Amino acid sequence: MQTADVVIIGGGIVGTSIAYHLTLAGQQNVLILERESHQGKGSTGKSMGGVRAQFSTPVNIQMSLYSIPFYATFEERLGHPSGYKSQGYLFLATSQAHLDYLNENQKLQRSLGLKNVEMIAVGELRKTYAQLRTDDVLAASFCPTDGFVDPYSAMTGFTACACENGARILRGTEVTAIERESDSFRLRTSKDDVSASVVVNAAGAWAAEIAKMVDVDLPVTPLRRMLIPTEPFDAFPHTAPMIIDMSNGFHFRPEALGFLLAWNDPEENSSGYNTDFDPAFIEKVLTRAADRVPCFENLAVNPKRAWAGLYEMTPDHHAILGPVSQVPGFFLANGFSGHGVMHAPATGKILSDLILHGKTDVADAHWLRLSRFAENDLIHETALL
């Protein structure tokens, strides 16, 4: 039987960030259990890679204010690249309600320390991005330190540094049962049994199944999200930010020599672990793309290069972080609702703090406790993509 002080179930970007932060703080004997033979096969490797601080709730903004500077200095800190590009996020307001919403969010963002978020006038937009259709745009919200990262590269960096600091990782090791033994846990796996005093559930879209093993009802459900990379295209600037059309939720960003297109289809109802790409999605997205960027009518797309991944959704679209009161030693890092990559650094620090010290100053983690659902004390994130 293997033994560890802390076992982390899930070797994606969240689990490896937790391992990195724990070992950085001096925690010994940290073990990561990864079900797949290679890491990043879950949500990490299928993410759009966006990072932003333009949220509508204090706790998400606080987590971004830790995570984005972390990604900006990732290579300096860890000696590995994160692929961070500070090209920004640009939210196009096409109604007065959108404009009021963005202005209110900016007030909150500034009050928490995000000083460089600003409103961009339509005239300025037309000068910078003449290819955008802006006849219905009132203004846009822009933050230059928002941008994108390479999730797989960041996960690799977290893993390497955690292991350099003494952590271990077992790949191809699936947890099949968790048993409570006085003040420790015995994890049954597809390989050896593992004994640990602390267990962290970082299993992504499969988190509810892990929680069930210790009789915890975790309100995390998988939701399919599809992404479409285009073929090389140079008629729109590759210095562009992530651009979000608030009239319908279509958004896109530069990726390699082309662009990466996304849209939250309100008719998407693929519950369960469906990661099949639906070719019919392409026409839906390209229609919206050409409407906002007329030259995108010439975009070429190879359906074989498109993919689908899973968001891990909670009822209020916020993560569930921290200890489970009825199962001492069992911690959660789940339910990011599409924000797992961008908030992975903050999550690693928060979980490390809570495990080692029982408190954190990164964000008000009280809002992310599991018991908020039973207590009907939810906080709804409305800035969703």
C-alpha positions as CSV (number, residue, x, y, z in Angstrom):
1,M,0.0,0.0,0.0
2,Q,1.2,3.5,-0.8
3,T,1.0,6.2,1.8
4,A,0.8,10.0,1.5
5,D,0.0,13.0,3.7
6,V,-2.2,14.6,1.0
7,V,-3.7,12.7,-2.0
8,I,-5.0,14.8,-4.9
9,I,-7.5,13.0,-7.2
10,G,-7.0,14.5,-10.6
11,G,-3.9,15.5,-12.4
12,G,-5.3,18.3,-14.5
13,I,-4.3,22.0,-14.2
14,V,-6.3,22.4,-10.9
15,G,-4.9,19.3,-9.2
16,T,-1.4,20.1,-10.2
17,S,-1.6,23.7,-9.1
18,I,-2.8,22.5,-5.7
19,A,0.2,20.1,-5.5
20,Y,2.6,22.9,-6.5
21,H,1.3,25.3,-3.9
22,L,1.3,22.7,-1.2
23,T,4.9,21.6,-1.9
24,L,6.0,25.2,-2.2
25,A,4.6,25.8,1.3
26,G,6.6,22.9,2.6
27,Q,4.0,20.1,2.6
28,Q,5.7,16.8,2.3
29,N,4.5,13.6,0.8
30,V,1.9,14.9,-1.7
31,L,0.6,12.3,-4.2
32,I,-1.4,13.0,-7.4
33,L,-3.6,10.3,-8.8
34,E,-4.4,10.6,-12.5
35,R,-6.8,8.2,-14.1
36,E,-5.5,8.6,-17.6
37,S,-2.1,7.4,-18.9
38,H,-1.4,11.0,-19.9
39,Q,-2.5,14.2,-18.1
40,G,-4.7,16.8,-19.7
41,K,-7.2,14.5,-21.4
42,G,-10.1,16.0,-19.4
43,S,-11.1,19.7,-19.4
44,T,-7.6,21.1,-19.2
45,G,-6.5,20.0,-22.7
46,K,-9.8,21.0,-24.3
47,S,-10.1,24.5,-22.8
48,M,-10.2,27.8,-24.8
49,G,-7.5,29.1,-22.5
50,G,-9.0,32.5,-21.7
51,V,-8.1,34.3,-18.5
52,R,-10.0,37.4,-17.4
53,A,-10.8,39.5,-14.4
54,Q,-14.0,41.0,-15.9
55,F,-16.4,39.1,-13.7
56,S,-19.5,40.2,-11.8
57,T,-18.9,38.8,-8.3
58,P,-16.2,39.8,-5.8
59,V,-14.9,36.2,-5.2
60,N,-14.3,35.5,-9.0
61,I,-12.6,38.9,-9.4
62,Q,-10.4,38.2,-6.4
63,M,-9.4,34.8,-7.8
64,S,-8.5,36.4,-11.1
65,L,-6.5,39.1,-9.4
66,Y,-4.3,36.4,-8.0
67,S,-4.3,34.1,-11.1
68,I,-3.5,36.5,-13.9
69,P,-0.4,38.1,-12.4
70,F,0.7,34.5,-11.5
71,Y,0.4,33.5,-15.2
72,A,2.2,36.7,-16.3
73,T,5.2,35.7,-14.1
74,F,4.8,31.9,-14.5
75,E,8.1,31.3,-16.3
76,E,10.0,33.4,-13.8
77,R,8.4,31.5,-10.9
78,L,8.4,28.0,-12.2
79,G,10.9,28.0,-15.1
80,H,8.3,26.8,-17.5
81,P,6.1,28.8,-20.0
82,S,2.4,29.3,-19.4
83,G,1.8,30.8,-22.9
84,Y,0.2,33.9,-21.3
85,K,-0.7,36.6,-23.9
86,S,-2.1,39.9,-22.5
87,Q,-4.3,40.7,-25.5
88,G,-7.3,41.5,-23.4
89,Y,-11.0,40.7,-23.4
90,L,-13.4,43.0,-25.2
91,F,-17.1,42.9,-24.4
92,L,-19.3,44.5,-27.0
93,A,-22.4,46.1,-25.5
94,T,-25.3,46.2,-28.0
95,S,-28.0,47.5,-25.6
96,Q,-28.4,50.0,-22.8
97,A,-28.9,47.0,-20.4
98,H,-25.5,45.6,-21.5
99,L,-23.9,49.0,-21.0
100,D,-25.3,49.5,-17.5
101,Y,-24.2,45.9,-16.6
102,L,-20.7,46.5,-17.8
103,N,-20.5,49.9,-16.0
104,E,-21.7,48.3,-12.7
105,N,-19.2,45.4,-13.1
106,Q,-16.4,47.9,-13.7
107,K,-17.2,49.8,-10.5
108,L,-16.9,46.5,-8.6
109,Q,-13.8,45.4,-10.4
110,R,-12.1,48.8,-9.7
111,S,-13.1,48.7,-6.0
112,L,-11.3,45.4,-5.7
113,G,-8.1,46.6,-7.3
114,L,-8.5,46.1,-11.1
115,K,-7.4,49.5,-12.1
116,N,-6.9,49.1,-15.9
117,V,-10.4,48.1,-17.0
118,E,-12.0,50.8,-19.2
119,M,-14.8,51.6,-21.6
120,I,-13.9,51.9,-25.2
121,A,-16.0,54.3,-27.4
122,V,-17.4,53.0,-30.7
123,G,-15.3,55.4,-32.7
124,E,-12.1,54.0,-31.2
125,L,-13.3,50.5,-31.9
126,R,-13.8,51.3,-35.5
127,K,-10.3,52.7,-35.8
128,T,-8.7,49.7,-34.2
129,Y,-10.9,46.9,-35.6
130,A,-12.4,48.2,-38.8
131,Q,-13.5,44.7,-39.8
132,L,-16.0,44.5,-36.8
133,R,-19.6,45.4,-37.5
134,T,-20.3,48.1,-34.9
135,D,-23.5,49.8,-36.1
136,D,-25.4,48.3,-33.1
137,V,-22.5,48.6,-30.6
138,L,-22.9,51.3,-27.9
139,A,-19.5,50.9,-26.3
140,A,-17.2,48.1,-25.1
141,S,-15.5,47.0,-21.9
142,F,-11.8,46.2,-22.2
143,C,-9.1,45.0,-19.8
144,P,-5.6,44.8,-21.3
145,T,-4.3,42.3,-18.7
146,D,-7.0,39.8,-19.6
147,G,-5.9,37.4,-22.3
148,F,-5.1,33.7,-22.9
149,V,-2.8,31.0,-21.7
150,D,-1.7,27.5,-22.9
151,P,-3.5,25.3,-20.3
152,Y,-1.5,22.2,-21.2
153,S,1.9,24.0,-20.8
154,A,0.8,25.5,-17.5
155,M,-0.3,22.1,-16.2
156,T,3.0,20.6,-17.3
157,G,4.9,23.4,-15.4
158,F,2.8,22.9,-12.2
159,T,3.5,19.1,-12.4
160,A,7.2,19.4,-13.0
161,C,7.7,21.9,-10.2
162,A,5.5,20.0,-7.7
163,C,7.5,16.8,-8.4
164,E,10.8,18.8,-8.1
165,N,9.5,19.9,-4.7
166,G,8.9,16.3,-3.6
167,A,5.4,15.5,-4.9
168,R,4.7,12.2,-6.8
169,I,2.2,11.4,-9.5
170,L,0.7,8.1,-10.4
171,R,-0.8,8.1,-13.9
172,G,-3.1,5.4,-15.2
173,T,-4.5,5.1,-11.7
174,E,-8.2,5.3,-11.3
175,V,-9.8,5.7,-7.8
176,T,-12.6,3.1,-7.4
177,A,-13.5,3.6,-3.8
178,I,-12.7,5.7,-0.7
179,E,-13.0,4.3,2.8
180,R,-12.8,6.2,6.0
181,E,-10.5,4.6,8.6
182,S,-10.5,6.5,12.0
183,D,-8.4,9.6,11.1
184,S,-7.3,8.6,7.6
185,F,-8.6,7.4,4.3
186,R,-8.0,4.3,2.3
187,L,-8.3,4.8,-1.4
188,R,-8.9,1.8,-3.5
189,T,-7.5,2.3,-7.0
190,S,-7.0,0.3,-10.2
191,K,-3.4,-0.2,-9.0
192,D,-2.2,-0.1,-5.3
193,D,-4.4,1.0,-2.4
194,V,-3.4,4.4,-1.0
195,S,-3.6,5.6,2.6
196,A,-3.8,9.4,3.3
197,S,-4.9,11.7,6.1
198,V,-6.1,14.4,3.6
199,V,-7.8,13.8,0.2
200,V,-8.5,16.5,-2.3
201,N,-11.2,16.0,-5.0
202,A,-9.9,17.7,-8.1
203,A,-11.6,15.3,-10.5
204,G,-13.1,18.0,-12.8
205,A,-16.3,17.0,-14.5
206,W,-16.2,13.6,-12.7
207,A,-16.0,15.2,-9.3
208,A,-19.5,14.2,-8.2
209,E,-18.7,10.5,-8.6
210,I,-15.6,10.9,-6.4
211,A,-17.6,12.8,-3.7
212,K,-20.2,10.0,-3.7
213,M,-17.6,7.6,-2.6
214,V,-17.6,9.4,0.8
215,D,-21.4,9.9,0.8
216,V,-21.2,13.6,-0.2
217,D,-23.8,15.0,-2.6
218,L,-21.8,17.4,-4.8
219,P,-24.0,19.5,-7.2
220,V,-21.5,19.4,-10.1
221,T,-22.8,18.3,-13.5
222,P,-20.9,18.0,-16.9
223,L,-22.0,20.2,-19.8
224,R,-20.6,19.8,-23.3
225,R,-18.9,22.8,-24.8
226,M,-17.6,22.8,-28.4
227,L,-14.8,24.8,-29.9
228,I,-14.0,25.5,-33.6
229,P,-10.5,26.3,-34.8
230,T,-10.3,27.9,-38.2
231,E,-7.8,27.4,-40.9
232,P,-5.2,30.2,-41.4
233,F,-6.9,33.5,-41.9
234,D,-5.1,36.9,-42.0
235,A,-8.0,39.4,-42.8
236,F,-8.5,40.1,-39.1
237,P,-5.6,41.2,-36.8
238,H,-4.0,38.5,-34.7
239,T,-3.2,41.1,-32.1
240,A,-6.9,41.2,-31.3
241,P,-8.3,40.3,-27.8
242,M,-10.9,37.8,-26.9
243,I,-14.0,39.5,-28.5
244,I,-17.4,38.8,-27.0
245,D,-20.6,39.7,-28.9
246,M,-23.0,40.3,-26.0
247,S,-26.0,40.3,-28.4
248,N,-25.8,36.5,-28.7
249,G,-22.7,35.3,-26.7
250,F,-20.5,34.4,-29.7
251,H,-16.8,35.0,-28.9
252,F,-13.5,34.4,-30.6
253,R,-9.8,34.9,-30.2
254,P,-6.6,34.5,-32.3
255,E,-5.2,31.0,-32.3
256,A,-2.0,30.1,-34.2
257,L,-2.5,31.4,-37.8
258,G,-6.3,31.3,-37.5
259,F,-9.0,31.9,-34.9
260,L,-10.8,29.9,-32.2
261,L,-14.6,30.3,-32.3
262,A,-17.0,29.6,-29.5
263,W,-20.6,30.0,-28.6
264,N,-22.7,28.9,-25.7
265,D,-25.6,27.2,-27.5
266,P,-28.7,27.6,-25.3
267,E,-30.1,24.5,-26.8
268,E,-27.2,22.4,-25.7
269,N,-28.5,19.7,-23.5
270,S,-25.9,17.0,-23.7
271,S,-25.8,15.8,-20.1
272,G,-23.4,13.2,-19.1
273,Y,-19.9,12.7,-20.5
274,N,-20.5,13.4,-24.2
275,T,-17.4,14.8,-25.8
276,D,-18.5,14.1,-29.4
277,F,-18.3,17.1,-31.6
278,D,-21.6,17.9,-33.5
279,P,-20.8,19.1,-37.0
280,A,-24.1,20.9,-37.1
281,F,-22.6,23.3,-34.6
282,I,-20.3,24.8,-37.2
283,E,-23.0,26.5,-39.2
284,K,-24.6,28.0,-36.1
285,V,-21.3,29.5,-35.1
286,L,-20.2,30.7,-38.5
287,T,-23.5,32.4,-39.0
288,R,-22.9,34.5,-35.9
289,A,-19.3,35.0,-36.7
290,A,-20.0,36.4,-40.2
291,D,-22.7,38.7,-38.7
292,R,-20.3,40.4,-36.3
293,V,-17.2,40.2,-38.5
294,P,-18.4,40.2,-42.2
295,C,-15.0,39.1,-43.5
296,F,-15.4,35.9,-41.5
297,E,-17.8,34.7,-44.2
298,N,-14.6,33.6,-45.9
299,L,-13.4,31.6,-42.9
300,A,-12.4,28.0,-43.7
301,V,-13.1,25.3,-41.1
302,N,-12.0,21.7,-41.0
303,P,-14.6,19.8,-38.9
304,K,-12.0,17.1,-38.1
305,R,-10.0,19.7,-36.2
306,A,-12.9,20.9,-34.0
307,W,-13.5,19.4,-30.6
308,A,-15.8,19.2,-27.6
309,G,-14.9,19.3,-23.9
310,L,-16.8,19.4,-20.6
311,Y,-17.6,22.3,-18.3
312,E,-18.2,21.2,-14.7
313,M,-21.3,23.2,-13.8
314,T,-22.7,24.2,-10.4
315,P,-26.2,25.8,-9.8
316,D,-24.7,29.3,-9.2
317,H,-21.8,29.0,-11.7
318,H,-19.2,29.3,-8.9
319,A,-16.6,26.9,-7.8
320,I,-16.9,24.7,-4.7
321,L,-13.7,25.0,-2.7
322,G,-12.6,23.9,0.8
323,P,-13.3,21.3,3.4
324,V,-16.4,19.1,3.8
325,S,-17.6,19.5,7.4
326,Q,-19.1,16.1,7.7
327,V,-16.0,14.3,6.3
328,P,-12.9,15.8,8.1
329,G,-9.9,15.7,5.9
330,F,-11.8,15.7,2.6
331,F,-11.4,18.8,0.5
332,L,-13.1,20.0,-2.7
333,A,-11.8,21.9,-5.7
334,N,-14.7,21.5,-8.1
335,G,-17.4,23.1,-10.2
336,F,-15.6,25.9,-11.9
337,S,-18.3,26.3,-14.6
338,G,-15.8,27.1,-17.3
339,H,-13.3,29.0,-15.2
340,G,-11.0,26.2,-14.0
341,V,-8.0,27.1,-16.1
342,M,-8.1,30.8,-15.4
343,H,-8.6,30.3,-11.7
344,A,-6.2,27.3,-11.3
345,P,-3.4,29.4,-9.7
346,A,-5.7,30.9,-7.1
347,T,-7.4,27.6,-6.4
348,G,-4.0,26.0,-5.7
349,K,-3.1,28.7,-3.3
350,I,-6.5,28.7,-1.6
351,L,-6.6,24.9,-1.1
352,S,-3.0,24.9,0.1
353,D,-3.9,27.6,2.7
354,L,-7.0,25.9,3.8
355,I,-5.4,22.5,4.2
356,L,-2.3,23.9,6.0
357,H,-3.8,26.8,7.9
358,G,-7.6,26.6,7.8
359,K,-7.8,30.1,6.2
360,T,-6.7,32.1,3.2
361,D,-6.5,35.8,2.2
362,V,-6.5,35.2,-1.6
363,A,-10.3,35.4,-1.7
364,D,-13.3,35.2,0.5
365,A,-13.5,31.4,0.4
366,H,-16.6,31.4,2.6
367,W,-18.7,32.1,-0.5
368,L,-17.4,29.0,-2.1
369,R,-18.2,26.5,0.7
370,L,-20.3,23.4,-0.2
371,S,-22.9,24.2,2.5
372,R,-24.1,27.3,0.6
373,F,-26.4,25.1,-1.5
374,A,-28.2,23.6,1.6
375,E,-28.3,27.0,3.2
376,N,-29.7,28.6,0.0
377,D,-26.9,31.2,0.2
378,L,-25.9,31.2,-3.5
379,I,-23.9,33.8,-5.4
380,H,-24.7,33.9,-9.1
381,E,-22.1,34.7,-11.7
382,T,-23.7,36.3,-14.7
383,A,-20.6,37.0,-16.7
384,L,-20.5,33.6,-18.3
385,L,-19.0,32.5,-21.6
